[in-house]
Amino acid sequence: MDRPGAMNLGDVVAEIVRRLGEQQRVVPEYIVRDAVEAALSRRFPGATPSASVLVPGEIAGELIEGFCAGATTSEDDSATMPAVLSGDETGRLITALGLAVHVAAFNLDRDRLHVAQILNGAAAALVALGAAERAAHADGTSAVLLSPATLRTVRTTVAGVLQGTESRGWQAQHLDQDATSALFTGVLVMLGAVP
């Protein structure tokens, strides 16, 4: 899409939601609106964004591209084999995803769009892990088979939480920082996505 002309705040939000939706990233509109308003407030201190405000075309384009960065890329899973995980490895993934939900929810007031993406990714990965665990149990094995898409979702979610705690100012002081970082980093290393 070419850089849009001046857009009102609602149109900017709608375009971001639409683009994220095309990539199966479902984020509630109010979260996107809050994030866009926060970005505009940082850019124009003292101004209060409202639905009737017209955002200049260049800035609207930057906001849309910035919030959707990475959302248009997709990986080709055709050359990727599913992973077979042991019960211990599956447990580590579930633990990391549970902790990701905890850390993200604790920071909901800071970075709602990023938090929503983490929560959505963690939920999708936990559902897939649960289904894979049930299938393994039904087959009488402890080996859990995970699709490349599920592995990618886990990697993206865990990396997103690390990014939140390390560079986005997320709060997690109530947790053992070293143990938390080691758990997330260990999962990324296990999945071959060394941070």
Secondary structure, 3 states (H helix, E strand, C coil): CCCCCCEEHHHHHHHHHHHHHHCCCCCCHHHHHHHHHHHHHHHCCCCCCCCCCEECHHHHHHHHHHHHCCCCCCCCCCCCCCEEECHHHHHHHHHHHHHHHHHHHHCCCCCHHHHHHHHHHHHHHHHHHHHHHHHHHHCCCCCEEECHHHHHHHHHHHHHHHHHHHHCCCCCCCCCHHHHHHHHHHHHHHCCCCC
